[in-house]
Amino acid sequence: MSFLNPAVLFGVLLVGVPIAIHLLNKNRIQEIRWPMMKFLRNIVKRNEKKLRIEDLILLICRCLIVALLALAFARPTLWFGGGTLISADPVAAVLLLDVSGSMGYGNGVETRLDSAKKTALEILANLASGSSCALYLVSDQVQPLIPRPTTDMSILRKSILNTQVSERGSDLSEGVQQAATLLKSLPDGEKEIFVITDNQAEAWKGSRKIQKLVEDNSGQIAFKFISVADRVEPNLAVTQMELEGGVAAVNTPLSCRVAVSNWSGQAAANVRITLSADGDSPMNETVIPSIPPNSSQTVILEVKFRDPGYHSLTATIPPDRLPYDNQRAVCLQVVDESRVLIVDGTPTADPVDREGFFLAQALQPVPKDKIADYYLKLVRKGPENIPLDNLGQFDSIILADVAQVNAATTSAISSYVSSGGSLMIFTGPNTERGLNFWQKDSHMLPLLPAKLLGVVDAPTDKKYITLQTKGYGHPVVSIWNDPQNGNFGEVKYARHFSLEPVDVPTLPANVPTGEARLSRVQSILDFSTGKPAVIEGTFGLGKVVLFASTPNTSWNTFPIHPAFVPFMQRLLGYLSRRFGDALIVSPGQTFIHTVPTEFIGQNFFVRRPEQKNSNLAGKIEEGTHGGVVRYRDTGAAGAYALFMGEKKKPFIVFASQPDPRESDLSLVDSKELDAVLAAAKVSEEKLGQVSGKTGHRLSGTPHELWVYFIVLAFLLAIAELVMAHRFSMPK
Amino acid sequence: MAKTENEGSPGLLDPDAVSRGEALGILARLVVEGYRVGEHRSPFQGFAIEFAQHREYAMGDDPRHLDWKVIGRTDRYYIKQYRQDTNFVAHVILDASESMDYGSGKITKMHYGKALAACLSYLVLKQRDASAVALIDDEIREYMPRTDNLGKIHHIMDRLAAYPPKQKTKLGQCLLDVARMIKRKGITILISDLLDDEETLQQGIQRIRFAGSEVIVFHVMDPAELTFPFRGTVKFIGLEETGVLETAPADIAKSFRQEVEAFCGRVREICERNGCHYVLANTATPLAETLSGYLVFRKKSVA
């Protein structure tokens, strides 16, 4: 048995208190001259022995109570299934301390990290004299707190005590790798790696890599794995939060999709979700009646913003024992207007016959007298009079079945998109006529997420080609997975272009390329044949959406289908949020934002999650395309707001979103773990004994005994009370 | 009923007061006269007066003196005549041993006993009978021989007041010695805490009874001796060199009270067996109450 709070053992000395009281009472004697000594002697003689025994019993009880309480506070711990832990010889060791988000799970008394820190301190305390140790903090990254083994145990202890849990994901393999590499670089001698973790399955996703490391270093490095959790704990978490719907404009309802996951064996009932903006009090809430075990439920909450600019939205569920994942934030830019350029392929036609007619109705679905107040402003132009010198004024450009455009236009559009603009391209009869342009133009071709192979007519026997009726994976069309919203099955196509998606390398999701090339091509909507009907691609900082058919009814009935208006609204909203990924970082990831050059050198302030005030965070640096804001301290999940000087409105906001997989507290599969431990030549031995040279498994499951000590002390106190009462009755 | 010393003369039973003979005398007078000795027959009357002869009843004689035995035998009315010129002697024996020097309050058993002895002496002398007073511990320390002169009461009070208790008790032996000094029938009043061997005590009492004297025992006890109210750890230092004992009184209080009760019971039984009156005199009880209580009882029992 060991003690997690050995310093408190000095409290056992308090056992002397009842003894001292007993002796003091004996010294506090009054003297009385007494005539009836004969009577007294007889009685005392008869009762003396009994009185002494009673006194002794009570004294022992009181001493035991004090001793039990002192021992309880010292946190006695048994390590079950244990193995031997510490070598008797000096070692060069590396302590890997898991500081991932799951280590913040608390049992009401302490968190898993608190328990891990105590274990780490105990390891340090038991290292043989002359040992040295390094300390690495492991999450989904490795932070070498003390990169090389040191004999300065006090700095190690201090570092351990000051360690805080991060809100990052977990992956032990990289930490084990770095530790093994470090120890191999040291001179020969006893070498040990201690991995203190909660054995979360997510942390062990690299178990094969760890197993290989253990095998490769067998005989040279002893690997010891200690778990501070021995069972799966339930957890509720907000695991997803996304904006959806149309453009985020002032006074326009904005939908926010929130997913809550229930990682437990029992259903979670009546889970309340609140939605608040900019750290203010909740503006919307709902209750999920039930979330089945080990599953998620999604709700959609609506908000409205009165002011344009950058805002944050935070979804929160009631607190539980792992607090950091009970809320999730997302950031957005709310605009007071959005400008869209529709380039009609045949501008001279009757307005009703122009290609962009249905698009205009869909994008401004309000009565004519309300159009002036509507946030979305449309500009209709022909291919020859596109305002090339100021394309940046438009949030989106739609080429509605344009046969071709000149080189200057193509170049301007290419620059526009690569700089962050959104381009929608509808095909049709004009496109068919100008197919050569669309298939070969050197400026336009790189923009297209798919090649236009040729026109496909509906088979004569079936008369029409239809769209997919289920399995809508893209965020734009995901709401049609709900049968109540209908589906696209009734949209009929007589003709369409055959689109062949361009094969491009997949780049990381959160990193805008900034380069003028196509990346991240994905289908938005498919035909029932499986071929893409609407496809998107990322070009530079902007997006291109290519439609296989017309924006009007000449080749298909989509523009007159009830889903067309919401589809176009959602598509526009999706495109407007193309920078949304840039407003999300993982905890610990540096947030980078470009600002105009005139702000270089100025101070910026940051308001962190859960804080009311902003604090000085740094200076705006010079970057390649202007000023650059870099902010590194994003370890806490939630919404951050950056301010310039004394300004009250933030110039940018971003959200630190933790990895949702970290909220799943499932333990590593025992077969995986056993494989690693077998590689380490595990043997089951009792903890507390001196180890040999082979790696030993630490069942590491500490079983704290303080509760039993408290219960014993309580029972003893009751017994003492009862006995004292009985003994005090006159004899 | 006279006011008790606590009501009429609050200082008289004060330890300092009792140490002064004059105050003792005043107390005695107050107590006794408060009993209206002058208005009622002395409770000691009729018992110490010797029978002389019978004469035939004549109109006007006190019917209380009718001898009913003679009437029963002879069917004729005769009264008893007494030798009225014979006074009885009351021997007041006061235990002045060290154990009497205990008191849980302001008043000790000694103070109480002295006051009681003074009252009884005064009562007897007031009714023109004789009183002798003996102070005893392990022997008869002081003996004031019989006197029927009320004026001598001051001398008796002074001697009582001045005597300091300091020796051990040999009560039984002293009673035997007193018994040898008793020449005629009378009353022997023993005022003591009776903390001596019960066998020798009984022998002493029996000897006095054999000598023809009535015995009245005033068993003086302090309330603490009866209730044993002590708490905490106490070092008991025995009076009369009976040693030292340290104990927790609360643990044995019940047993102690039972022992004392049994002791009082045994002593009472000794007295009753030998035809003596036994009076438990708790020093917490006002003296006048104790004395008048006994005198009323005595009057009823003698009548």
Interface residues (C-beta under 8 A of the other chain):
Chain A: N25 K26 R28 I29 Q30 E31 I32 R33 W34 P35 M36 M37 K38 F39 L40 R41 N42 I43 V44 R46 N47 L51 F727 S728 P730 K731
Chain B: E98 S99 M100 Y102 K109 D193 L195 E225 F230 G232 T233 V234 K235 F236 I237 G238 L239 E240 T242 G243 L245 E246 T247 A248 A250 D251 I252 A253 K254 S255 F256 E259 V260 F263
